[in-house]
Amino acid sequence: MNSKRIIGIAGMPRSGKDTVADLLIGRGWFGFSFGDYTRRVALERHKDKPDPISVANMTETSNWLRETGGPDVILKASLAEYEEASKAKQYEGLVLYSVRAPVEVDWILAQGGELVWVETRDEIRYERAMNNMREGEARISLDEFKRQEALQWQPQPGTPVDAQMNLSYVKDHATKTIANDGDDIAAFQVAVEKALELS
């Protein structure tokens, strides 16, 4: 791994992680989404269900990937893509977003990287999710939205702990927190630039 700056982006679903990552990617960073990687697998793994990429199905897929391929299976995939892309292009840094597991957190921090937690109220995230549904998602209640997210907050019984997502651990180890409760993307981007000292 080279000495480029590394930033991990984490937060609950629909908090604005992609917006932060897109800002960095637009400035010449290499970006890898753990969520997109898992989503591709979930679409195939749960293709016979009406909601293959629901939070519950994404959680099951992520746990399955880590249980069968090792806790760092998605992290390894991200680094392999970055190293391959770096052969043809120089990047300003590496942004890993939708960070969900302790092994990802520990690696980022061990490299001297930063871990940013994007904080958004549940009701706002739910509204965003229902108003901008991805193909493979189904409409659910706010209570069900929260219930499914709880599966990612801390390890659940029945699956090895190191194979599971643990957003409580991720949030506790964040080096910076950025609030995103508004609907002004430009203002949020300004806040991100200031927090990450990009300007």
Contacts in CASP RR format, 6 or more apart in sequence:
PFRMAT RR
TARGET T0000
AUTHOR 0000-0000-0000
METHOD contacts of the structure
MODEL  1
MNSKRIIGIAGMPRSGKDTVADLLIGRGWFGFSFGDYTRRVALERHKDKP
DPISVANMTETSNWLRETGGPDVILKASLAEYEEASKAKQYEGLVLYSVR
APVEVDWILAQGGELVWVETRDEIRYERAMNNMREGEARISLDEFKRQEA
LQWQPQPGTPVDAQMNLSYVKDHATKTIANDGDDIAAFQVAVEKALELS
1 79 0 8 1.000
1 111 0 8 1.000
2 86 0 8 1.000
4 91 0 8 1.000
4 92 0 8 1.000
4 93 0 8 1.000
4 94 0 8 1.000
5 92 0 8 1.000
5 93 0 8 1.000
5 94 0 8 1.000
5 113 0 8 1.000
6 93 0 8 1.000
6 94 0 8 1.000
6 95 0 8 1.000
6 96 0 8 1.000
6 108 0 8 1.000
6 111 0 8 1.000
6 112 0 8 1.000
6 113 0 8 1.000
6 114 0 8 1.000
7 24 0 8 1.000
7 29 0 8 1.000
7 93 0 8 1.000
7 94 0 8 1.000
7 95 0 8 1.000
7 96 0 8 1.000
7 108 0 8 1.000
7 113 0 8 1.000
7 114 0 8 1.000
7 115 0 8 1.000
7 116 0 8 1.000
7 196 0 8 1.000
8 95 0 8 1.000
8 96 0 8 1.000
8 97 0 8 1.000
8 99 0 8 1.000
8 108 0 8 1.000
8 113 0 8 1.000
8 114 0 8 1.000
8 115 0 8 1.000
8 116 0 8 1.000
9 17 0 8 1.000
9 20 0 8 1.000
9 21 0 8 1.000
9 95 0 8 1.000
9 96 0 8 1.000
9 97 0 8 1.000
9 98 0 8 1.000
9 99 0 8 1.000
9 116 0 8 1.000
9 118 0 8 1.000
10 17 0 8 1.000
10 97 0 8 1.000
10 98 0 8 1.000
10 99 0 8 1.000
10 100 0 8 1.000
10 105 0 8 1.000
10 115 0 8 1.000
10 116 0 8 1.000
10 117 0 8 1.000
10 118 0 8 1.000
10 167 0 8 1.000
10 170 0 8 1.000
10 171 0 8 1.000
10 174 0 8 1.000
11 17 0 8 1.000
11 117 0 8 1.000
11 118 0 8 1.000
11 119 0 8 1.000
11 120 0 8 1.000
11 167 0 8 1.000
11 170 0 8 1.000
11 171 0 8 1.000
12 120 0 8 1.000
12 122 0 8 1.000
12 125 0 8 1.000
12 149 0 8 1.000
12 152 0 8 1.000
12 167 0 8 1.000
13 55 0 8 1.000
13 125 0 8 1.000
13 129 0 8 1.000
13 149 0 8 1.000
14 120 0 8 1.000
14 125 0 8 1.000
14 126 0 8 1.000
14 128 0 8 1.000
14 129 0 8 1.000
14 132 0 8 1.000
15 118 0 8 1.000
15 119 0 8 1.000
15 120 0 8 1.000
15 125 0 8 1.000
15 180 0 8 1.000
16 118 0 8 1.000
16 120 0 8 1.000
16 180 0 8 1.000
16 188 0 8 1.000
17 97 0 8 1.000
17 98 0 8 1.000
17 118 0 8 1.000
18 33 0 8 1.000
18 97 0 8 1.000
19 180 0 8 1.000
19 185 0 8 1.000
19 188 0 8 1.000
19 189 0 8 1.000
19 192 0 8 1.000
20 95 0 8 1.000
20 97 0 8 1.000
20 116 0 8 1.000
20 118 0 8 1.000
20 178 0 8 1.000
20 192 0 8 1.000
21 31 0 8 1.000
21 33 0 8 1.000
21 95 0 8 1.000
21 97 0 8 1.000
23 189 0 8 1.000
23 192 0 8 1.000
23 193 0 8 1.000
23 198 0 8 1.000
24 31 0 8 1.000
24 92 0 8 1.000
24 93 0 8 1.000
24 95 0 8 1.000
24 196 0 8 1.000
24 198 0 8 1.000
25 31 0 8 1.000
25 95 0 8 1.000
27 92 0 8 1.000
27 198 0 8 1.000
28 91 0 8 1.000
28 92 0 8 1.000
28 93 0 8 1.000
29 91 0 8 1.000
29 92 0 8 1.000
29 93 0 8 1.000
29 94 0 8 1.000
29 95 0 8 1.000
30 82 0 8 1.000
30 85 0 8 1.000
30 86 0 8 1.000
30 91 0 8 1.000
30 93 0 8 1.000
30 94 0 8 1.000
30 95 0 8 1.000
31 82 0 8 1.000
31 94 0 8 1.000
31 95 0 8 1.000
31 96 0 8 1.000
31 97 0 8 1.000
32 77 0 8 1.000
32 78 0 8 1.000
32 81 0 8 1.000
32 82 0 8 1.000
32 94 0 8 1.000
32 95 0 8 1.000
32 96 0 8 1.000
32 97 0 8 1.000
33 97 0 8 1.000
33 98 0 8 1.000
34 74 0 8 1.000
34 75 0 8 1.000
34 78 0 8 1.000
34 96 0 8 1.000
34 97 0 8 1.000
34 98 0 8 1.000
34 99 0 8 1.000
34 100 0 8 1.000
34 104 0 8 1.000
35 58 0 8 1.000
35 97 0 8 1.000
35 98 0 8 1.000
35 100 0 8 1.000
36 98 0 8 1.000
37 74 0 8 1.000
37 77 0 8 1.000
37 78 0 8 1.000
38 58 0 8 1.000
38 61 0 8 1.000
38 62 0 8 1.000
38 65 0 8 1.000
38 74 0 8 1.000
38 98 0 8 1.000
39 53 0 8 1.000
39 58 0 8 1.000
39 134 0 8 1.000
41 61 0 8 1.000
41 65 0 8 1.000
42 52 0 8 1.000
42 53 0 8 1.000
42 57 0 8 1.000
42 58 0 8 1.000
42 60 0 8 1.000
42 61 0 8 1.000
43 52 0 8 1.000
43 53 0 8 1.000
43 136 0 8 1.000
45 52 0 8 1.000
45 57 0 8 1.000
45 60 0 8 1.000
45 61 0 8 1.000
45 64 0 8 1.000
46 52 0 8 1.000
46 53 0 8 1.000
46 57 0 8 1.000
46 60 0 8 1.000
46 61 0 8 1.000
49 57 0 8 1.000
50 136 0 8 1.000
50 138 0 8 1.000
51 57 0 8 1.000
51 136 0 8 1.000
51 137 0 8 1.000
51 138 0 8 1.000
52 136 0 8 1.000
53 134 0 8 1.000
53 136 0 8 1.000
53 137 0 8 1.000
54 136 0 8 1.000
54 137 0 8 1.000
54 138 0 8 1.000
54 140 0 8 1.000
54 148 0 8 1.000
55 145 0 8 1.000
55 148 0 8 1.000
55 149 0 8 1.000
55 151 0 8 1.000
55 152 0 8 1.000
56 148 0 8 1.000
56 151 0 8 1.000
59 148 0 8 1.000
59 151 0 8 1.000
59 152 0 8 1.000
59 165 0 8 1.000
62 74 0 8 1.000
62 100 0 8 1.000
62 101 0 8 1.000
62 164 0 8 1.000
62 165 0 8 1.000
63 159 0 8 1.000
63 163 0 8 1.000
63 164 0 8 1.000
63 165 0 8 1.000
65 73 0 8 1.000
65 74 0 8 1.000
66 73 0 8 1.000
66 74 0 8 1.000
66 101 0 8 1.000
66 162 0 8 1.000
66 163 0 8 1.000
66 164 0 8 1.000
67 159 0 8 1.000
67 160 0 8 1.000
67 163 0 8 1.000
70 162 0 8 1.000
70 163 0 8 1.000
71 101 0 8 1.000
71 102 0 8 1.000
71 103 0 8 1.000
71 162 0 8 1.000
71 163 0 8 1.000
72 103 0 8 1.000
72 104 0 8 1.000
72 107 0 8 1.000
74 101 0 8 1.000
74 104 0 8 1.000
75 96 0 8 1.000
75 101 0 8 1.000
75 103 0 8 1.000
75 104 0 8 1.000
75 107 0 8 1.000
78 96 0 8 1.000
82 91 0 8 1.000
82 94 0 8 1.000
85 91 0 8 1.000
96 104 0 8 1.000
96 108 0 8 1.000
99 105 0 8 1.000
99 108 0 8 1.000
99 115 0 8 1.000
99 170 0 8 1.000
100 152 0 8 1.000
100 165 0 8 1.000
100 166 0 8 1.000
100 167 0 8 1.000
100 170 0 8 1.000
101 164 0 8 1.000
101 165 0 8 1.000
101 166 0 8 1.000
101 170 0 8 1.000
102 162 0 8 1.000
102 166 0 8 1.000
102 169 0 8 1.000
102 170 0 8 1.000
103 162 0 8 1.000
104 170 0 8 1.000
105 115 0 8 1.000
105 169 0 8 1.000
105 170 0 8 1.000
105 173 0 8 1.000
108 114 0 8 1.000
108 115 0 8 1.000
109 115 0 8 1.000
109 173 0 8 1.000
109 175 0 8 1.000
113 175 0 8 1.000
114 175 0 8 1.000
114 176 0 8 1.000
114 196 0 8 1.000
115 170 0 8 1.000
115 173 0 8 1.000
115 174 0 8 1.000
115 175 0 8 1.000
115 176 0 8 1.000
116 174 0 8 1.000
116 175 0 8 1.000
116 176 0 8 1.000
116 177 0 8 1.000
116 178 0 8 1.000
116 195 0 8 1.000
116 196 0 8 1.000
117 170 0 8 1.000
117 171 0 8 1.000
117 174 0 8 1.000
117 176 0 8 1.000
117 177 0 8 1.000
117 178 0 8 1.000
118 177 0 8 1.000
118 178 0 8 1.000
118 180 0 8 1.000
119 177 0 8 1.000
119 178 0 8 1.000
119 179 0 8 1.000
119 180 0 8 1.000
119 181 0 8 1.000
120 179 0 8 1.000
120 180 0 8 1.000
120 181 0 8 1.000
121 181 0 8 1.000
122 142 0 8 1.000
122 145 0 8 1.000
122 146 0 8 1.000
123 142 0 8 1.000
124 181 0 8 1.000
124 182 0 8 1.000
126 142 0 8 1.000
126 145 0 8 1.000
129 137 0 8 1.000
129 145 0 8 1.000
130 139 0 8 1.000
133 139 0 8 1.000
140 148 0 8 1.000
151 165 0 8 1.000
152 165 0 8 1.000
152 166 0 8 1.000
152 167 0 8 1.000
153 166 0 8 1.000
153 167 0 8 1.000
153 168 0 8 1.000
154 166 0 8 1.000
154 167 0 8 1.000
154 168 0 8 1.000
154 169 0 8 1.000
155 161 0 8 1.000
155 164 0 8 1.000
155 166 0 8 1.000
156 164 0 8 1.000
176 195 0 8 1.000
176 196 0 8 1.000
178 188 0 8 1.000
178 191 0 8 1.000
178 192 0 8 1.000
178 195 0 8 1.000
179 191 0 8 1.000
180 188 0 8 1.000
182 188 0 8 1.000
192 198 0 8 1.000
193 199 0 8 1.000
END
